[in-house]
Amino acid sequence: MKGSHVFGRFLALCAPLGLCLALPDAAHAAEQAVEYMPQAYGNTLWTLLGGILVMFMQAGFALVECGLTRAKNASNIIMKNVLDFAMGAPLFFIIGFGLMFGSSHGGFIGGTQFFLSGTDASTPDGMWNLTFWFFQAMFCATSATIVSGSIAERTKFSSYILASACVSAFIYPISGHWAWNSLLSGNAGGWLGNLGFIDFAGSSVVHSVGGWIALAGAIVVGPRLGKYDKNGTARAIPGHNLPMAATGVFILWFAWFGFNCGSTTIADGTIGYIAVNTCLAACTGTLGAMFTIWAKTGKPDPSMTLNGCLAGLVAITAGCFEVSPIGSLIIGFIAGIVVVFSVLFVDQTLKIDDPVGAVSVHGVCGALGTLMVGLFAAPGYGTATGLLYGGGAHLLMIQALGVASIFVWAFGMGFIMFKVISALFGMRVSPEEEMKGLDITEHKADAYSGFQIFSNE
């Protein structure tokens, strides 16, 4: 004990003289750790937090969809949203992540990283790959769950599971590879990314893909019973719980900061203005939709106003890193106006029954927001300059090409997928089952047992 005490005194005396008794390699490693690891850990923590917030969006989508549909289908909707995540994340781990972020084959498809092969969690790169998979898996689940709302209240649960699996494992990762492959690999990346296509957090890559697949599903499944009269006039089928839908929108708004700000994957100063842009676009999207439907109908409709908030969020997602706060105000307001006309056009002119407006909110406004990057990308913010700031039309043309390509892929593959599933297994429940509600006929469970205001007979 006495010897160790003396040795300790000796070290204390040596320290002020700058003497180091450690081995040179150990000292160098410690120095490297001080310089490198805190930032790496900070980036990992920030990206993980963003992914956790995006996962919470599943709750928001579930509440929005439940609130805007009828009480007799609430349990079915909850089951679909849970399964989108519980099944989609493992499939993205096994197949989808490799197709999306594996080494690119001609810019169109990835591979070689199935089951995250080659990832070693004992190394900094391996730890980052696992964190990045977690973050991207939440995006995959978001894209898949968008489809649920457009075909709500009349779809077989088993057939829906097959469709959701195809989206998570194949359809979403392929087009995602085109735009985002270089985010992880550092290789040349997908063909859209190589052209300079910008979709920072997924207006098209995530939301439009889900929205266009939702459009295909709504066409194949057909409208709900009683939605259109014999003359083809659309009838309103009100949701059973607008406070629930509003709560879902607030959850989505809150979690969207993880969606957009977390997409930096770096804990730096840009996350501040990304949060500002995200918030402002949601606000003006809400206002744009409310004023538009108020002017058209004479009343500020709550459900359309809520969809305006989501429209603003979807639209700013592509350009949240590229545009100024003033640009975000304009983009959100335009999206709020567009979503109203789109919902009415899809419902009344195209005669496509989309109970929650998923096609308009995610498909149309996702495409709109992606195009807006080509106009409003502002010098001093991101990496590009849009047409309105003197950047020319080149970026706008690339954005338009990306929007069109993703539409053709997502809608085309979605339509084929739903047609095949419909032919093999059937997509739609019987009229009797639809009338009774999917909670009873598909799951033998009432969402509101003892409080129901409909008949199961």
C-alpha positions in Angstrom: 0.0 0.0 0.0 2.8 2.4 0.9 4.6 1.7 -2.4 1.5 2.4 -4.5 1.0 5.7 -2.5 4.6 6.8 -3.3 4.1 5.9 -7.0 0.9 7.9 -7.1 2.7 10.9 -5.7 5.4 10.5 -8.3 2.8 10.6 -11.2 1.3 13.7 -9.7 4.6 15.4 -9.7 5.3 14.3 -13.3 2.0 15.5 -14.7 2.8 19.2 -14.6 6.0 18.6 -16.4 4.1 17.1 -19.3 5.8 13.7 -18.8 3.9 10.7 -20.1 4.5 7.2 -18.9 2.0 5.6 -21.3 3.0 3.9 -24.4 3.1 6.1 -27.5 0.5 4.1 -29.3 -1.9 4.3 -26.4 -1.4 8.0 -26.1 -2.1 8.4 -29.8 -5.2 6.3 -29.6 -6.5 8.4 -26.7 -5.8 11.6 -28.6 -7.7 10.2 -31.6 -10.6 9.2 -29.4 -10.9 12.7 -28.1 -10.8 14.2 -31.6 -13.0 11.7 -33.4 -15.3 9.6 -31.2 -17.4 12.4 -29.5 -18.6 13.7 -32.9 -19.2 10.1 -34.2 -21.2 9.3 -31.0 -23.1 12.5 -31.4 -24.1 11.7 -34.9 -25.1 8.2 -33.9 -27.2 9.5 -31.1 -28.9 12.2 -33.2 -29.7 9.8 -36.0 -31.0 7.2 -33.5 -33.2 9.9 -31.9 -34.5 10.9 -35.4 -35.4 7.3 -36.1 -37.2 6.9 -32.8 -39.3 10.0 -33.7 -40.1 8.6 -37.1 -41.2 5.4 -35.6 -43.7 7.4 -33.5 -45.3 8.5 -36.8 -46.9 5.0 -37.0 -49.1 6.0 -34.0 -50.0 9.3 -35.8 -50.9 7.5 -39.0 -53.0 5.0 -37.1 -55.0 7.7 -35.3 -55.5 9.8 -38.4 -56.8 6.8 -40.4 -59.0 5.5 -37.5 -60.5 9.0 -36.9 -61.3 9.6 -40.5 -63.1 6.2 -41.0 -66.0 4.4 -39.3 -65.9 2.9 -35.8 -66.7 -0.6 -37.1 -63.3 -0.8 -38.8 -61.1 0.8 -36.1 -59.5 -2.5 -34.9 -58.7 -3.5 -38.5 -57.0 -0.2 -39.1 -54.8 -0.6 -36.0 -53.9 -4.1 -37.0 -52.8 -2.9 -40.5 -50.6 -0.1 -39.1 -49.0 -2.4 -36.5 -48.3 -5.1 -39.2 -46.8 -2.5 -41.6 -44.1 -1.9 -39.1 -43.7 -5.3 -37.4 -43.4 -7.1 -40.8 -41.9 -4.3 -42.8 -38.8 -3.7 -40.6 -37.6 -7.4 -40.7 -38.2 -7.5 -44.5 -36.2 -4.3 -44.9 -33.4 -5.9 -42.8 -33.4 -9.1 -44.8 -34.0 -7.8 -48.4 -34.9 -4.2 -48.8 -31.9 -2.5 -47.3 -29.5 -4.4 -49.6 -31.6 -3.5 -52.6 -31.6 0.1 -51.6 -28.1 0.8 -50.2 -26.0 -2.1 -51.5 -23.4 -1.6 -54.2 -25.3 -0.2 -57.2 -25.7 -2.3 -60.4 -26.0 0.2 -63.2 -27.7 2.8 -60.9 -30.9 0.8 -60.8 -30.6 -1.8 -58.1 -28.4 -2.7 -55.2 -27.4 -5.9 -53.6 -24.7 -7.8 -51.5 -26.0 -6.5 -48.2 -28.9 -8.8 -47.5 -29.2 -9.4 -43.7 -26.8 -6.5 -43.4 -24.0 -8.9 -44.4 -20.5 -7.7 -43.7 -21.6 -5.3 -40.9 -19.4 -5.7 -37.8 -20.9 -3.9 -34.8 -17.5 -3.9 -33.1 -16.2 -1.3 -35.6 -17.2 2.4 -35.9 -18.4 1.8 -39.5 -20.4 -1.3 -38.4 -22.0 0.6 -35.6 -23.0 3.3 -38.0 -24.4 0.9 -40.6 -26.7 -0.6 -37.9 -27.8 2.9 -36.8 -28.4 3.9 -40.4 -30.4 0.8 -41.1 -32.6 1.6 -38.0 -33.2 5.1 -39.3 -34.0 4.0 -42.9 -36.3 1.2 -41.7 -38.6 3.8 -40.1 -38.8 5.5 -43.5 -39.7 2.2 -45.2 -42.5 1.6 -42.7 -43.9 5.1 -43.3 -44.1 4.6 -47.0 -45.8 1.2 -46.6 -48.4 2.5 -44.1 -49.5 5.3 -46.3 -51.2 2.7 -48.5 -53.5 1.5 -45.7 -55.7 4.6 -45.6 -56.6 4.6 -49.3 -58.1 1.1 -49.2 -59.5 1.2 -45.7 -62.9 -0.3 -44.7 -63.2 -2.9 -47.6 -59.9 -4.8 -47.9 -59.0 -8.3 -46.8 -56.5 -8.3 -44.0 -54.5 -11.2 -45.3 -54.3 -9.7 -48.8 -53.2 -6.4 -47.3 -50.4 -8.1 -45.5 -49.1 -9.5 -48.8 -49.2 -6.0 -50.4 -47.5 -4.4 -47.5 -44.7 -7.0 -47.6 -44.1 -6.3 -51.3 -43.8 -2.6 -50.7 -41.3 -3.0 -47.9 -39.2 -5.6 -49.5 -39.2 -4.6 -53.1 -41.1 -1.6 -54.5 -39.9 1.1 -52.0 -36.2 0.0 -51.9 -35.8 0.0 -55.7 -36.9 3.5 -56.4 -35.2 4.5 -53.1 -31.9 3.2 -54.5 -32.3 5.4 -57.6 -32.2 8.6 -55.4 -30.5 7.7 -52.1 -28.0 4.8 -52.7 -24.9 7.1 -52.2 -26.0 8.1 -48.7 -24.4 5.0 -47.3 -22.2 3.4 -49.8 -20.3 6.4 -51.0 -20.3 4.9 -54.4 -21.6 6.5 -57.6 -25.1 5.8 -56.4 -28.4 5.5 -58.2 -29.1 7.0 -61.5 -31.3 9.8 -60.2 -28.8 10.8 -57.5 -26.1 10.9 -60.1 -28.1 13.3 -62.2 -28.4 15.7 -59.2 -31.9 14.8 -58.1 -32.7 16.4 -54.7 -35.1 14.8 -52.2 -33.6 15.5 -48.9 -35.9 13.6 -46.6 -38.3 11.9 -49.0 -41.2 13.9 -50.4 -41.0 11.6 -53.5 -38.8 8.7 -52.2 -41.0 8.0 -49.3 -44.3 9.9 -49.6 -45.1 9.9 -53.3 -44.1 6.2 -53.5 -46.7 5.4 -50.8 -49.2 7.8 -52.4 -49.0 6.4 -55.9 -49.2 2.8 -54.6 -52.2 3.9 -52.6 -53.8 5.3 -55.8 -53.3 1.9 -57.6 -54.8 0.1 -54.6 -57.9 2.4 -54.5 -58.5 1.8 -58.2 -58.1 -2.0 -58.0 -60.2 -2.4 -54.8 -62.9 0.0 -55.8 -65.0 2.4 -53.8 -66.8 1.5 -50.5 -70.4 0.5 -50.6 -72.7 3.6 -50.8 -69.8 5.9 -51.7 -71.3 6.8 -55.1 -75.0 6.9 -56.0 -76.4 5.5 -59.2 -75.6 8.7 -61.0 -72.0 8.6 -59.8 -72.4 11.5 -57.4 -70.0 11.2 -54.4 -71.5 10.8 -51.0 -69.7 11.8 -47.9 -68.9 9.0 -45.4 -67.8 10.9 -42.3 -65.2 9.6 -40.0 -66.2 8.6 -36.5 -63.7 10.6 -34.4 -62.2 13.9 -35.5 -60.5 14.6 -32.2 -58.7 11.3 -32.7 -57.7 12.3 -36.2 -56.5 15.7 -34.9 -54.4 14.0 -32.3 -52.8 11.9 -35.0 -52.0 15.0 -37.0 -50.3 16.6 -34.0 -48.3 13.4 -33.4 -47.2 13.4 -37.0 -46.3 17.1 -36.9 -44.2 16.5 -33.8 -42.5 13.4 -35.2 -41.8 15.0 -38.5 -39.0 16.9 -36.9 -37.2 13.6 -36.6 -38.1 12.8 -40.2 -36.6 16.0 -41.6 -34.0 17.1 -39.1 -32.8 13.6 -38.5 -32.1 13.1 -42.2 -28.9 15.2 -41.8 -27.5 12.1 -39.9 -25.1 14.7 -38.5 -25.7 16.8 -35.3 -24.7 20.1 -36.8 -26.2 23.6 -37.1 -28.4 22.9 -40.1 -30.9 21.0 -38.0 -32.1 24.4 -36.6 -33.2 25.9 -39.9 -34.6 22.5 -41.1 -36.8 22.5 -38.1 -37.9 26.1 -38.8 -38.7 25.2 -42.4 -40.7 22.1 -41.4 -42.7 24.0 -38.8 -43.5 27.0 -41.0 -44.6 24.8 -44.0 -47.0 22.8 -41.7 -48.5 26.1 -40.5 -49.1 27.6 -43.9 -50.3 24.3 -45.3 -53.0 24.3 -42.6 -53.9 27.9 -43.4 -53.9 27.3 -47.1 -56.3 24.4 -46.9 -58.6 26.0 -44.4 -59.0 29.2 -46.4 -59.5 27.3 -49.6 -62.2 25.0 -48.4 -63.8 27.9 -46.5 -64.0 29.9 -49.8 -65.4 26.9 -51.7 -68.0 25.7 -49.2 -68.6 28.6 -46.9 -67.3 26.5 -43.9 -63.8 25.8 -42.6 -63.9 22.0 -42.7 -61.8 20.3 -40.0 -60.8 17.2 -41.9 -59.6 19.2 -44.9 -57.8 21.6 -42.6 -56.0 18.7 -40.9 -55.0 17.3 -44.3 -53.6 20.7 -45.2 -51.2 20.5 -42.3 -50.0 17.1 -43.5 -49.8 18.4 -47.1 -47.4 21.2 -46.0 -45.3 18.7 -44.1 -45.1 16.4 -47.1 -44.3 19.2 -49.5 -41.4 20.7 -47.5 -39.8 17.3 -46.9 -37.8 17.3 -50.2 -36.5 20.8 -49.8 -36.2 21.4 -46.0 -32.4 21.6 -46.3 -32.4 23.6 -49.5 -35.0 26.4 -49.1 -35.2 29.5 -46.9 -37.9 30.0 -44.3 -39.7 32.4 -46.7 -39.6 29.6 -49.3 -41.0 27.2 -46.8 -43.9 29.5 -46.1 -44.8 29.7 -49.8 -44.4 25.9 -50.4 -46.6 25.0 -47.5 -49.3 27.5 -48.5 -49.3 26.2 -52.1 -49.5 22.6 -50.9 -52.5 23.5 -48.6 -54.4 24.9 -51.6 -53.4 22.1 -53.9 -54.5 19.3 -51.5 -58.1 20.6 -51.4 -58.5 20.6 -55.1 -56.8 17.3 -55.4 -59.0 15.6 -52.8 -62.1 16.9 -54.6 -60.8 15.9 -58.0 -59.9 12.4 -57.0 -63.2 11.9 -55.1 -65.7 13.7 -57.4 -64.2 13.6 -60.9 -62.0 10.5 -61.0 -64.5 8.6 -58.8 -61.7 7.1 -56.7 -62.6 6.4 -53.1 -59.7 7.4 -50.9 -61.2 7.7 -47.3 -58.3 9.6 -45.8 -57.0 11.6 -48.8 -53.7 9.6 -48.9 -53.3 10.0 -52.7 -53.6 13.8 -52.5 -51.6 14.4 -49.3 -48.7 12.1 -50.0 -48.7 11.4 -53.8 -49.7 14.8 -55.2 -48.1 17.0 -52.5 -45.0 14.8 -52.4 -44.5 15.4 -56.1 -45.3 19.1 -55.7 -42.8 19.6 -53.0 -40.1 17.8 -55.0 -40.7 20.1 -57.9 -40.6 23.2 -55.7 -37.0 22.5 -54.9 -36.2 23.3 -58.5 -37.8 26.7 -57.9 -37.1 27.7 -54.3 -33.7 26.2 -53.5 -31.9 29.2 -52.0 -28.3 30.3 -52.0 -26.7 30.0 -48.6 -28.8 27.2 -47.3 -28.3 23.8 -49.1 -26.2 22.8 -52.1 -28.4 24.0 -55.0 -29.9 27.1 -56.5 -33.4 27.1 -57.9 -34.9 28.9 -60.9 -36.3 31.7 -58.9 -32.9 32.6 -57.5 -31.2 32.6 -60.9 -30.1 29.0 -60.9 -31.7 28.2 -64.3 -34.2 25.5 -65.2 -31.7 22.5 -65.1 -32.5 21.5 -61.6 -36.2 21.9 -62.2 -36.0 19.5 -65.2 -34.1 16.9 -63.1 -36.7 17.2 -60.3 -39.5 16.7 -62.9 -37.8 13.6 -64.3 -37.5 12.2 -60.8 -41.1 12.8 -60.0 -42.3 11.2 -63.3 -39.9 8.2 -62.9 -41.0 7.5 -59.4 -44.7 7.8 -60.4 -44.3 5.3 -63.2 -42.5 2.9 -61.0 -44.6 3.1 -57.9 -48.0 3.3 -59.6 -47.1 0.7 -62.2 -45.7 -1.8 -59.8 -48.5 -1.1 -57.3 -51.1 -1.7 -59.9 -49.5 -5.0 -61.0 -49.1 -6.1 -57.4 -52.8 -5.4 -56.5 -54.1 -7.0 -59.6 -52.0 -10.2 -59.0 -53.1 -10.4 -55.4 -56.7 -9.8 -56.3 -56.6 -12.5 -59.0 -55.0 -15.1 -56.7 -56.5 -14.3 -53.3 -59.0 -11.5 -53.7 -58.4 -8.0 -52.4 -61.9 -7.2 -51.2 -64.2 -8.6 -48.5 -67.8 -9.5 -49.3 -70.5 -6.9 -49.2 -72.0 -8.6 -46.1 -68.6 -8.4 -44.3 -68.1 -4.8 -45.4 -71.6 -3.8 -44.0 -70.9 -5.5 -40.7 -67.5 -4.0 -40.4 -64.0 -5.5 -40.6 -63.5 -5.5 -36.8 -66.1 -8.3 -36.4 -65.7 -10.2 -39.7 -61.8 -10.1 -40.0 -60.7 -10.0 -36.3 -63.8 -10.9 -34.1 -63.1 -7.8 -32.0 -64.9 -4.6 -31.4 -62.8 -1.5 -31.0 -65.5 0.0 -28.8 -67.1 -3.0 -27.1 -70.2 -1.9 -25.2 -70.3 1.5 -26.9 -71.0 0.6 -30.4 -73.6 2.6 -32.4 -73.8 0.2 -35.3 -75.2 -3.3 -35.8 -73.2 -6.5 -36.3 -76.2 -8.4 -37.7 
